[in-house]
Amino acid sequence: MGNYYTPFSLRVTEELLAKIKVIAVRNKRSANKEMEYALERYVEAFEERHGDIQIDGDDL
């Protein structure tokens, strides 16, 4: 994986976004980076329980 970030739209409630923004400020991150961090932790936890997720060109 390179440094290119694929644009992705995510719909969340205003309340959830507001809470994410509070967490992001406390962690000195943007809301986008906070969500990226949370998703990375989610994938890591999934892989710890179920094994590594293998990605090939067709999965992207």
CNS distance restraints for C-alpha pairs under 8 A (distance, minus, plus):
assign (resid  12 and name CA) (resid  16 and name CA) 6.39 0.50 0.50
assign (resid  12 and name CA) (resid  17 and name CA) 6.48 0.50 0.50
assign (resid  13 and name CA) (resid  17 and name CA) 6.29 0.50 0.50
assign (resid  14 and name CA) (resid  18 and name CA) 6.07 0.50 0.50
assign (resid  15 and name CA) (resid  19 and name CA) 6.27 0.50 0.50
assign (resid  16 and name CA) (resid  20 and name CA) 6.18 0.50 0.50
assign (resid  17 and name CA) (resid  21 and name CA) 6.15 0.50 0.50
assign (resid  18 and name CA) (resid  22 and name CA) 6.40 0.50 0.50
assign (resid  19 and name CA) (resid  23 and name CA) 6.34 0.50 0.50
assign (resid  20 and name CA) (resid  24 and name CA) 6.01 0.50 0.50
assign (resid  20 and name CA) (resid  31 and name CA) 6.31 0.50 0.50
assign (resid  20 and name CA) (resid  34 and name CA) 7.16 0.50 0.50
assign (resid  20 and name CA) (resid  35 and name CA) 7.48 0.50 0.50
assign (resid  21 and name CA) (resid  25 and name CA) 6.19 0.50 0.50
assign (resid  21 and name CA) (resid  30 and name CA) 7.46 0.50 0.50
assign (resid  21 and name CA) (resid  31 and name CA) 5.19 0.50 0.50
assign (resid  22 and name CA) (resid  26 and name CA) 6.38 0.50 0.50
assign (resid  23 and name CA) (resid  27 and name CA) 6.23 0.50 0.50
assign (resid  23 and name CA) (resid  34 and name CA) 7.58 0.50 0.50
assign (resid  24 and name CA) (resid  28 and name CA) 5.92 0.50 0.50
assign (resid  24 and name CA) (resid  29 and name CA) 4.86 0.50 0.50
assign (resid  24 and name CA) (resid  30 and name CA) 5.73 0.50 0.50
assign (resid  24 and name CA) (resid  31 and name CA) 5.41 0.50 0.50
assign (resid  24 and name CA) (resid  33 and name CA) 7.81 0.50 0.50
assign (resid  24 and name CA) (resid  34 and name CA) 5.41 0.50 0.50
assign (resid  25 and name CA) (resid  29 and name CA) 5.96 0.50 0.50
assign (resid  25 and name CA) (resid  30 and name CA) 7.10 0.50 0.50
assign (resid  25 and name CA) (resid  31 and name CA) 7.95 0.50 0.50
assign (resid  29 and name CA) (resid  33 and name CA) 5.90 0.50 0.50
assign (resid  29 and name CA) (resid  34 and name CA) 5.99 0.50 0.50
assign (resid  30 and name CA) (resid  34 and name CA) 6.14 0.50 0.50
assign (resid  31 and name CA) (resid  35 and name CA) 6.25 0.50 0.50
assign (resid  32 and name CA) (resid  36 and name CA) 6.22 0.50 0.50
assign (resid  33 and name CA) (resid  37 and name CA) 6.02 0.50 0.50
assign (resid  34 and name CA) (resid  38 and name CA) 6.17 0.50 0.50
assign (resid  35 and name CA) (resid  39 and name CA) 6.11 0.50 0.50
assign (resid  36 and name CA) (resid  40 and name CA) 6.17 0.50 0.50
assign (resid  37 and name CA) (resid  41 and name CA) 6.32 0.50 0.50
assign (resid  38 and name CA) (resid  42 and name CA) 6.20 0.50 0.50
assign (resid  39 and name CA) (resid  43 and name CA) 6.21 0.50 0.50
assign (resid  40 and name CA) (resid  44 and name CA) 6.16 0.50 0.50
assign (resid  41 and name CA) (resid  45 and name CA) 6.13 0.50 0.50
assign (resid  42 and name CA) (resid  46 and name CA) 6.22 0.50 0.50
assign (resid  43 and name CA) (resid  47 and name CA) 6.11 0.50 0.50
assign (resid  44 and name CA) (resid  48 and name CA) 6.17 0.50 0.50
assign (resid  45 and name CA) (resid  49 and name CA) 6.49 0.50 0.50
assign (resid  46 and name CA) (resid  50 and name CA) 5.99 0.50 0.50
assign (resid  46 and name CA) (resid  51 and name CA) 7.59 0.50 0.50
assign (resid  47 and name CA) (resid  51 and name CA) 4.54 0.50 0.50
assign (resid  47 and name CA) (resid  52 and name CA) 4.96 0.50 0.50
assign (resid  47 and name CA) (resid  53 and name CA) 6.59 0.50 0.50
assign (resid  48 and name CA) (resid  52 and name CA) 7.48 0.50 0.50
assign (resid  55 and name CA) (resid  59 and name CA) 5.95 0.50 0.50
assign (resid  55 and name CA) (resid  60 and name CA) 7.57 0.50 0.50
assign (resid  56 and name CA) (resid  60 and name CA) 7.23 0.50 0.50
